[in-house]
């Protein structure tokens, strides 16, 4: 399909720069397969669920993946900004660099400054550029490894806000809390699974009181989620792989929900993509651990997910393509026109919609 089929105009004032307070006060647009849309709030979610359904959330935790450093080349130095996006090992990360043209393999990048106030000299962090690809990605090997590297990144890194927010205001301490879901447990994401940002313990308790089971899976969202689709046709676009895990117990429980007639409701595109990666042709979900680069566009046949809750996505993005595959392109174009006219807030800190998969 042509990528421009997924384009739309969004007024800049509808881009949310902060989340709703409280989180469940965000608006929720209900998009059934046919018929009128419904304007609700996230706090109304329990009313959309049925006893016996299963809600699947992503428990990845965002790491402060934006690092600012200096590239050292002999007696010369240049400022470099790094966005970590894929962990390759205890001391190695794949990253995007800006400006990438200043970096060559074999060079050293120094992040932070030496400081006795930070234990283990974590005020300074060095990394060697192992590799640079034609697309500008680099592979970094850090001087620290494992938990020591995690501690250094946490001390020196910044919250990796999406470009449409970071371009309008700097990240601050509030974002360290705001840009993290209540489910966050497993370190590894460089972008939040934003549908989960709407949940609070009170809302979750109401969902469970309805007789809905809540299950956790892990997909470490990469910075590739921010990248625009530059190809003219969807068939030409390459997805960045992300690491995910569905344990055997969760897979068996979700299959039992389906067997008993319950629905699997994915919270976010990340949970959905992972479940679809773990599902076979027979629609059964299996335990899964590894990398996935699944790219869902109209024409895809869904195997695992019946409903989904998700935020509003960027035009021409892989995520808008995914929801168009789930509910139909014309249906989602109409839903977005409705949301824009009604003043819904868009993107990571914005409002949400509840989609019921079309037959």
N, C-alpha and C positions, 0 to 999 in steps of 0.2 A: 504494500500500500504506500501511497505518497504520504510523506511526513506532514506536509502542509494541510492534510485533511484533519489533523489534530490541533490546528491553530485556533486561537480565539483572542479577543482583545480584553484586557483586564485593567480597569482604572487603578492607578498606583495607590490611591487612598484606601483600597480594599486589601492591601498587603499588610497583614498583622505584624507589628513590631514587638508586641508583648502578648502573652497568653491571657485568656479570660480569667477573672478572679471572682469566685472560686473556679477551679478548672471545669467542673461539671456544669457551669453556667454557660459554657459555649453553646452556640446554636447547632442544631442537628437537622439536616435536610434528609427526609426519608424518600428514597427513590425506589418504588415498587416496579415490577416489570412493565406494568401498564397502569393507566389511571393517573389521577392528580398526585402531585408532590405534596408532602406534609411538612410544615415548619414546626419543629419541636426544639427541645434543648437536650443536651447530653444527659442531664439528670432523668430524662424520660426513657432512657435506653432500656431499663428493666421491662417496661411495658411493651417493647418490641420483641422481647425474647419469650420463649416458651419453656415450660418445665421439660427437662430432658435434653435441651440444647447444650452445646459445649462452646464456651468462649475461649479462644486461643490467643494468648498474648506473647509478645517478644520480650524476653528478660535481658537483652543485651544492655550494656552500660556504656555510655559515651565517655571516651577518654579525651583529655584536652589535647587534641591532635595537631593544633596549629602551633608551629614553633618558628621563632624568629632567630636567625643566626647570622654568622659571618663566614663567607667562603674564604679560605686562606690559600693563596697561591704565591709562594715565595715571600717577598716583602709586601705584596699587594693583598688587599682584602676588599670584599664587596658584600653588601647586605643581601641576605637571601631569606625568603619565607618558604617554609616547608609545610605541606599538609600530608601527614601520615594517612595512608588509606588501606593498607593490607599488611598484616603481620606475617612474616615468613619464617620466623624462628625466635628463639629467646633474645637475640641481639640484632635482628634484622627486620627492617620494614621497607615496604614499597611506598613511594611517596610522589606527590606532585610538587614541583619546585617553581618558584616565581622570583626572578626571571630564569627560566630553565636554560636559556642560551649561554648563561655565564658559567655553567657547571660542566665539568668534565670528569670522566671516571678517574679514580685515583686521588682526587682532591679531598681535602678535609674541610668539614664545616663545624664551627664551634657555636654552641648555643649557650646563652646565659653568660654570667660573669662569676668569677671565683668569689666565694663568700664563706666566711667561717660560721655564719649564722645558720647555714643549712648543713645538716648532718651528712657525713660521708662525702663532702665536697660536691654535693648535688647542685650547687649554684653554677656549675660549669659542666657541660656535656659535649663530648666530641663524637663525630661520626665520620666515617670514610665513605665516599661515593664508590660503590662497587661496580655499578653499571648504570648506563643511561640509554634509554631507548629512543628511537626516532620520534616517537610521540611526545618526548619530553619527560616521561616518567623516570625516576631514579630509584635505585636500590641502595639503602644505607645500612652499614654495619656500625653499630654504636659501641662505645667504649665500655658501657655497662650492659648487663644481661639479666634477663628474668625479672624478679621483683625489684632489683636495684634500678633497672631501666624504667620500669613502671613508675617508681617513686620519683625518678628524675623528670620524666615527662609530665607527671602530675604537678611537680613543683614549677616547671618552666613553661609548660604549654598553656594555650588559651582555648576556651570553648570554641569549637569550629562552627560558628553560626553560618547558616546558608548565605550565599552571596547577596541575595535580595534583602537580607536583614543587615548583614555586615557592611554593605555599601551605604547604608543609611544611618547607622549608629554603631559605635564600638561595642564589643562584648564587655560585660561587667560581671561582678560577683553574683548578681541576681541570676544571670544566665546559667551559672553552675548548678543551680537548683531547678530553674524553670525548664532547662533543656535536658531534663532527665525524667524518665517515667518512674512511677512508684514501684514498678516491677524490676527495675534495673538491678542486676546482680552480677552478670558476667561481663568483665571488662573486654572491650575489643571494638566497639563501634566508633566511627568518626562522624556519624550523623544519627540523630535520634529517630526511633520508630514513632513518628509524631502522633499517630492515632492514640497511642497509649498515654500521651501527655494529658488527656482529658480525664483520666481516672483518679479517684481519691479512694481511701479506705472505706468511706461511707457508701460511695456508689458501688464499689465492689461487693460490699456486704449485702446491699439490696439485690444485686444480680444473683448472688448465691442463695439468698432467701427465696428467690423465685424458683429455685430448683434447677439452676443452671450451673454446670460444672465449669471450673476455670482451670485451664492447662497452660503450662509455660513451654515455649520452645525458644531456641536461640538462633538468631541470625545477626551476625556482626555487619551492620550497615556500613558500606564503604563510601568514600568521597565521590566515587563514580556516580552516585545518585544525584550529585549537583551538576554533572556535565550535560551540556546540551546535546541533542541529537543533530549532528552536522550532516548526516547523509540525507539524500533526497527521498530515499525509499527505506522503509523499515527493514527490508531484507538485507540492507547494506550496513546496518548498525551493529557494532560489537558491544556487548554488555561486559562490564567488569565483574569478575567472579567475586563472590562473598562466601565466607565460611558459615556453615550452619549446622545445627544438631537437633534431632528429634529422638528422644530416647525410646526404647522398646515399650516401656510401660505406658507412656503417653500415646504412642501409636496404637497400641491395643485398646486403650480406653476410648480413643476417638473412633476406631472401627466399631466398637460396641455401641457408641452413641448412634452411629449411622444405622446399625443393624436394628436398633429399637425404634427407629423413625425420628430421631432427633436431628437437629441441624448443626453443622459445624460453622461457627461464626468467627471469622478471622478479624482480629483487631489490627488493622494496618496491612498495607501491601507487602511488608516484609514477612509477616506471619503467613500470608497467603502464598507468596512465592516459595517459601520453604516447604509448606505442606504440599503444594503441587509438585515440588521437586521430589518429595518423599513418596508420592502416590504412584501406584502402578496402573497399567492399562485396565486392571480389574477394579479400579477405584479404591483399592485398599491401601492404607497408609502403612509404610514399613519404617522401622528404625532407620535413621539417616545421620550420617556424620561425614562432612566433607565440604567441598566447594560446589557452588551452584552459580551458573550464569544464565538461568532460565529467563527468556524474554517473551512476555505474553502480549500478544497483539490480537486484534479481531480475527476470529476464525479458530482460535485456540479452544479446545474442548476441556473444560474444567473437570477434575477428577475428585477433588477432596473438599472443596469449600462451597457452602450454600449461600452464605450471606457475608458481608464484610462491612466494617466500619472504617472509614478512612477520611483523611483531610482532603482539601481541595488542592489540586496539583497544577504545576506549571503547564502552559501551552507547549505543544510539540515535545512533551517529555515522555519518557518510557512509562511513567506512572499514569499519566492520562491515557496512554494507549492501553494499559492494563485494565483500568476501570471501564474503558470503552469496550474491551473484550468481554468483560463481566456483565455489563448491563446493556450493551449495544451503543455504537457510536452516536447515532441520532438521539438516542435517549439521554446519553450523557451530555451531548451538546445542548439539549433542551434544559437539562438540570442545571448546567453551569450558567446558561442565560438567565434562568430563574434566580439562581443564587446571586448573580451580579446585580440583577434588578432589585432584589430584596436586601442588598447590602450585607451579604455574608462576608466574613473575613477569611482571607485566603492564606494558604501555604502553612509552614511548620507551626506557627503560633496561632493559626486561625481556627475557624469552625470546622465541623465535620459533616459527613453524610453517611447514611446507612443504606447500603445497597442490597437488594434481594436479586439473586442471580436469575437471569432470564432462562427459560427452558431451552 
